[in-house]
């Protein structure tokens, strides 16, 4: 099937997204040739509760890291995708090109790609300037048409979602590519994510969408701390409304009710809601430490 074939396979419930994914898959296979292992969806299209405004999170697995020629071809591919006749979804992809040996299990070694050591003051462009810790994949941020080095998808959470829930676009079962991720590993990682959020991420909160995002993220972290699994933000907020201190139920319910893409999401955040969200984050950190 060619990239121009309009009869895209039904990877998702959205025909326009399927066309974008068909273009991504065919283009990646052409650019990578024998270096291509497989292509998958993770994130909300794997764990559930996706909407017409969700990010579409993908992972393309390669035998080796990208060569300069392959990288150039993929950069051109993602610029092509941004010109497709799919107004939302052409900008809705987010994901990484991951070497199979690195994807197999999380490790801090090797930290850097061959011949490309990162200085200690390197700031991750996909993680709000976080310092180097593990191997950076070639990463496409939501809305971007350019791949950059980032550790964004080199995580236990992504591996769990891919192995346990991943949607196959092409290639072998992802369970053959990723080792099992233990509950303890997931819990340790999301607890570190809390600290990273407090250090470099917990801004901005000037819009309703961002304020609600932080509520949902910390609910999701707490759900993982309790269960050792990963679920959607919607499911995690539903759990949190019932499981957490009732004083947070209104804040959580309002965040859960917000719909991405609705005009209210772009409105200025209410200062009282921002203050309540910061208080909820402090509560969540204490809750997580008790759970640990």
C-alpha positions as CSV (number, residue, x, y, z in Angstrom):
1,X,0.0,0.0,0.0
2,X,1.4,3.4,-1.0
3,X,1.4,6.5,1.1
4,X,-1.1,8.0,-1.4
5,X,-3.6,5.1,-1.1
6,X,-6.8,6.6,0.4
7,X,-8.0,3.1,1.6
8,X,-6.0,3.3,4.9
9,X,-6.3,0.4,7.3
10,X,-8.5,0.9,10.3
11,X,-5.8,1.3,12.9
12,X,-8.1,3.6,14.9
13,X,-11.7,4.8,14.9
14,X,-10.7,8.0,13.0
15,X,-10.4,7.7,9.2
16,X,-8.2,10.9,8.9
17,X,-5.9,9.6,11.6
18,X,-5.6,6.3,9.8
19,X,-4.5,8.1,6.7
20,X,-1.8,9.9,8.6
21,X,-0.7,6.6,10.2
22,X,-0.6,4.9,6.9
23,X,1.6,7.7,5.6
24,X,3.8,7.5,8.6
25,X,4.2,3.7,8.4
26,X,4.9,3.6,4.7
27,X,7.3,6.5,4.9
28,X,9.2,5.0,7.9
29,X,9.5,1.6,6.2
30,X,10.8,3.3,3.0
31,X,13.3,5.5,4.9
32,X,14.6,2.8,7.2
33,X,14.5,-0.2,4.8
34,X,16.3,-3.1,6.6
35,X,16.6,-1.1,9.8
36,X,12.8,-1.2,10.3
37,X,11.6,-3.6,13.1
38,X,8.1,-2.4,13.8
39,X,5.7,0.5,14.4
40,X,3.2,0.7,17.3
41,X,0.8,3.0,19.1
42,X,1.0,3.5,22.8
43,X,-0.5,6.2,25.1
44,X,-4.2,6.8,25.0
45,X,-4.8,4.9,21.8
46,X,-3.4,1.8,23.6
47,X,-4.6,2.2,27.2
48,X,-8.0,3.7,26.2
49,X,-10.1,6.8,26.7
50,X,-8.8,8.5,23.7
51,X,-10.8,11.4,22.1
52,X,-10.8,13.2,18.8
53,X,-8.3,15.6,20.4
54,X,-5.9,13.1,22.0
55,X,-2.2,13.0,21.0
56,X,-1.5,9.9,18.9
57,X,1.6,8.4,20.6
58,X,3.7,6.1,18.4
59,X,6.9,4.2,18.6
60,X,8.9,3.0,15.6
61,X,11.5,0.4,16.6
62,X,14.7,0.1,14.7
63,X,17.5,-2.4,14.7
64,X,20.1,0.3,15.1
65,X,20.0,4.0,15.8
66,X,19.3,6.2,12.7
67,X,22.0,6.9,10.2
68,X,22.3,10.5,9.0
69,X,20.6,9.5,5.7
70,X,17.7,7.8,7.5
71,X,17.3,10.8,9.8
72,X,17.2,13.2,6.9
73,X,14.5,11.0,5.1
74,X,12.4,10.9,8.3
75,X,12.7,14.7,8.8
76,X,11.4,15.1,5.3
77,X,8.6,12.6,6.0
78,X,7.3,14.5,9.0
79,X,7.3,17.7,7.1
80,X,5.2,15.9,4.4
81,X,2.8,14.7,7.1
82,X,2.2,18.3,8.2
83,X,0.9,19.0,4.7
84,X,-1.6,16.1,4.6
85,X,-5.3,16.9,4.2
86,X,-6.1,15.9,7.9
87,X,-6.3,19.3,9.7
88,X,-6.0,18.0,13.3
89,X,-4.2,14.7,13.0
90,X,-1.4,15.8,10.7
91,X,-0.2,17.8,13.8
92,X,-1.4,15.2,16.3
93,X,1.4,12.7,16.2
94,X,3.9,12.3,19.1
95,X,6.5,9.6,19.3
96,X,10.0,8.3,19.0
97,X,12.3,6.1,16.9
98,X,13.8,3.7,19.3
99,X,16.7,1.3,18.8
100,X,15.6,-2.2,19.8
101,X,18.5,-2.9,22.2
102,X,17.8,0.2,24.1
103,X,14.1,-0.3,24.1
104,X,14.4,-3.8,25.5
105,X,14.8,-2.6,29.1
106,X,15.4,0.8,30.8
107,X,18.9,1.6,31.8
108,X,21.2,4.5,32.3
109,X,23.8,2.8,30.1
110,X,24.6,3.6,27.5
111,X,23.6,7.2,28.4
112,X,24.5,8.8,25.0
113,X,24.3,7.8,21.4
114,X,27.5,6.6,19.7
115,X,29.8,9.6,18.9
116,X,27.3,12.1,20.4
117,X,28.1,12.6,24.1
118,X,25.9,15.1,25.9
119,X,27.4,17.7,28.4
120,X,26.0,17.7,31.9
121,X,24.3,21.0,31.2
122,X,22.4,19.6,28.2
123,X,18.7,20.3,28.5
124,X,16.2,17.9,27.1
125,X,14.0,19.7,24.5
126,X,11.2,17.2,25.0
127,X,11.2,17.4,28.8
128,X,11.4,21.1,29.6
129,X,15.2,21.1,29.8
130,X,15.6,18.1,32.1
131,X,19.3,17.0,32.5
132,X,20.6,13.9,30.7
133,X,19.9,10.6,32.4
134,X,19.4,7.8,29.8
135,X,19.6,7.3,26.1
136,X,17.8,9.9,24.0
137,X,15.7,8.6,21.1
138,X,14.9,10.7,18.1
139,X,11.6,12.2,19.2
140,X,8.7,14.1,17.6
141,X,6.8,16.4,19.9
142,X,3.1,17.0,19.5
143,X,2.6,19.7,16.9
144,X,6.2,19.6,15.7
145,X,7.5,18.5,12.3
146,X,11.1,18.0,13.4
147,X,12.8,15.1,15.2
148,X,15.0,16.0,18.2
149,X,17.0,14.0,20.6
150,X,14.9,13.5,23.8
151,X,14.5,11.0,26.6
152,X,10.7,11.7,26.6
153,X,9.7,8.2,25.5
154,X,12.7,6.3,27.1
155,X,10.7,5.5,30.2
156,X,9.2,2.6,32.1
157,X,5.7,3.9,31.6
158,X,6.1,3.9,27.8
159,X,7.6,0.4,27.9
160,X,4.7,-0.9,30.1
161,X,2.1,0.7,27.8
162,X,3.8,-0.7,24.7
163,X,4.3,-4.2,26.0
164,X,1.0,-4.6,27.8
165,X,-1.4,-2.6,25.6
166,X,0.5,-1.6,22.4
167,X,-1.4,-1.4,19.1
168,X,0.6,-3.0,16.2
169,X,0.8,-1.0,13.0
170,X,3.4,-3.4,11.6
171,X,6.0,-5.8,13.1
172,X,6.1,-8.4,15.8
173,X,4.2,-8.5,19.0
174,X,5.7,-5.7,21.2
175,X,5.9,-8.2,24.1
176,X,8.7,-9.8,22.2
177,X,10.6,-6.5,22.0
178,X,10.2,-5.2,25.6
179,X,11.0,-7.1,28.8
180,X,8.2,-7.1,31.5
181,X,8.2,-3.9,33.6
182,X,7.7,-4.6,37.3
183,X,5.2,-2.7,39.5
184,X,8.2,-1.5,41.6
185,X,10.0,-0.1,38.6
186,X,6.8,1.8,37.5
187,X,6.2,3.2,41.0
188,X,9.8,4.3,41.4
189,X,9.8,6.1,38.0
190,X,6.5,8.0,38.6
191,X,7.7,9.1,42.0
192,X,10.8,10.5,40.3
193,X,8.5,12.2,37.8
194,X,6.8,14.0,40.7
195,X,10.1,15.5,41.7
196,X,11.0,16.4,38.2
197,X,7.6,18.2,37.8
198,X,8.2,20.2,40.9
199,X,11.7,21.1,39.8
200,X,11.2,22.1,36.2
201,X,7.7,21.3,34.9
202,X,5.0,22.7,37.2
203,X,4.5,25.7,34.9
204,X,2.7,27.1,33.1
205,X,-0.7,27.1,34.8
206,X,-2.0,30.3,33.2
207,X,-4.6,28.4,31.1
208,X,-7.5,26.2,32.2
209,X,-6.1,23.4,30.1
210,X,-2.7,23.4,31.8
211,X,-4.2,23.7,35.3
212,X,-6.5,20.7,34.5
213,X,-3.5,18.8,33.0
214,X,-1.6,18.9,36.2
215,X,-4.5,17.6,38.2
216,X,-4.9,14.7,35.8
217,X,-1.2,13.9,35.7
218,X,-0.9,13.7,39.5
219,X,-4.0,11.5,39.7
220,X,-2.5,9.2,37.1
221,X,0.8,9.1,39.1
222,X,-1.1,8.2,42.3
223,X,-3.1,5.5,40.6
224,X,0.2,3.9,39.4
225,X,1.6,4.2,42.9
226,X,-1.4,2.3,44.2
227,X,-1.7,-0.3,41.5
228,X,1.7,-0.7,39.8
229,X,-0.1,-0.3,36.4
230,X,-0.8,2.5,33.9
231,X,-4.2,3.7,33.0
232,X,-5.7,6.7,31.2
233,X,-6.0,10.1,32.9
234,X,-9.8,9.8,32.7
235,X,-9.8,6.5,34.5
236,X,-7.2,7.6,37.0
237,X,-9.3,10.7,37.9
238,X,-12.4,8.6,38.3
239,X,-10.4,6.4,40.7
240,X,-9.0,9.4,42.5
241,X,-12.4,11.0,43.1
242,X,-13.4,7.9,45.0
243,X,-10.1,6.9,46.6
244,X,-8.6,10.3,47.7
245,X,-9.6,12.7,50.4
246,X,-13.1,14.0,49.5
247,X,-11.9,17.6,49.7
248,X,-10.2,17.2,46.3
249,X,-13.2,15.6,44.6
250,X,-14.6,18.9,43.1
251,X,-11.2,19.9,41.8
252,X,-10.7,16.5,40.2
253,X,-14.2,16.4,38.8
254,X,-13.8,19.8,37.1
255,X,-10.5,18.7,35.6
256,X,-12.0,15.5,34.3
257,X,-15.0,17.3,32.8
258,X,-12.7,19.6,30.7
259,X,-12.6,18.6,27.1
260,X,-9.5,19.2,25.1
261,X,-10.3,21.4,22.1
262,X,-13.2,23.1,23.8
263,X,-13.0,26.9,23.9
264,X,-13.0,26.9,27.7
265,X,-9.6,25.0,27.7
266,X,-7.9,28.1,26.3
267,X,-9.4,30.5,28.9
268,X,-7.2,32.0,31.6
269,X,-7.1,29.7,34.7
270,X,-9.0,30.8,37.8
271,X,-6.4,31.9,40.5
272,X,-8.4,29.9,43.0
273,X,-8.2,26.8,40.9
274,X,-4.4,27.3,40.4
275,X,-3.9,27.7,44.2
276,X,-6.0,24.5,44.8
277,X,-4.0,22.6,42.2
278,X,-0.8,23.5,43.9
279,X,-2.2,22.3,47.2
280,X,-3.4,19.1,45.6
281,X,0.1,18.5,44.2
282,X,1.6,18.8,47.7
283,X,-1.1,16.4,49.0
284,X,-0.3,14.0,46.1
285,X,3.4,14.0,47.0
286,X,2.7,13.2,50.6
287,X,0.2,10.5,49.6
288,X,2.8,8.9,47.2
289,X,5.4,8.8,49.9
290,X,3.0,7.0,52.2
291,X,2.1,4.6,49.4
292,X,5.8,3.9,48.8
